Amino acid sequence: MTVYKRRKIRCAALAMLVGSVVVSGWSISLALGDKKPSKLITSSADKNIAKKTTLKQSFYPALTAREENLEAALQAETEANFPEIPLDEVMTYFSELHNVPVVIQAQDLGAIGLTPEEPIDTRLKNITFENALEQILDPLNLTYVVDRDLILITSQAKADATFKTRVYPVGDLCQTDDDYQALIAAIQKANLGIWERTGKSSQAINSAQNKKGTPNSEKDNGFFNIQGSVIVEVASPLQGDTSGKKHNPGSTHPNYTGTISAVPHSKSLVISQTYHTHKAIVELLTQLRKSRADQRGN
């Protein structure tokens, strides 16, 4: 074989080798290219899932883990048959059944002439623990509240006189002062709790409303009470009330009042109210948001 032919064969072999490497490179590149989109898609899906599962806080301060467990237990289904069973034994039964601490405030009961031995005669089935408590306690002018990581059994009068302050983010519902006015009015007029009036005459209130939420001197701090709203400050609760009279959530008892103020800079409402009124406010805001979402086709 001549030198020329050998060189030609070597060049052909080298060309084939280079071509093979190039083709392999393209294959590797294509293979890697196929994997990249799937990685991006997976990452995007993960982000979307994270967004969907991230729930917006309804109010602040948030419930503790124990408080959340207690509230969940109150929504659990329960049943019971109590033929003239003492109240304290009834509460012990529920405490053990739902594995939550239920404590009777004997002093509060004593203030209205009751004892933990009050006989309970009722039969319950297919009902939530929360509604069962209301069914049992309501005829005695008693109620329950979740406080200090406990379900406390207390008098209605004591519960009506115990207030807590919460901050409700409402930036998704309110954009203007008029929006805050409308939301505050909706909360006040929904018969959810007892609110103190400012003492303004109807004419003065209408005049203030026509100013569309003109803030007071504290506007510079982003905190003001909507003009014309019926809530400005909390009156001191009646101390030592032993009348035993039940005050319904929607009544106008002058000694049990709450407040509500708008804080536009934080897009929030600051509300001081009782335990049960706060629960009702959370439900109302939830329904308002659902109504808006349904109308938007979400």
Secondary structure as UniProt FT lines:
FT   HELIX           3..53
FT   HELIX           65..74
FT   STRAND          77..86
FT   HELIX           87..98
FT   STRAND          102..104
FT   HELIX           106..110
FT   TURN            111..113
FT   TURN            116..117
FT   STRAND          119..128
FT   HELIX           129..137
FT   HELIX           138..140
FT   STRAND          142..147
FT   TURN            148..149
FT   STRAND          150..155
FT   HELIX           156..160
FT   STRAND          164..169
FT   TURN            171..173
FT   HELIX           177..189
FT   TURN            190..191
FT   HELIX           202..210
FT   TURN            211..212
FT   HELIX           217..221
FT   TURN            227..228
FT   TURN            239..240
FT   TURN            249..250
FT   TURN            254..255
FT   STRAND          258..263
FT   HELIX           264..266
FT   STRAND          268..273
FT   HELIX           275..295
FT   TURN            296..297
//
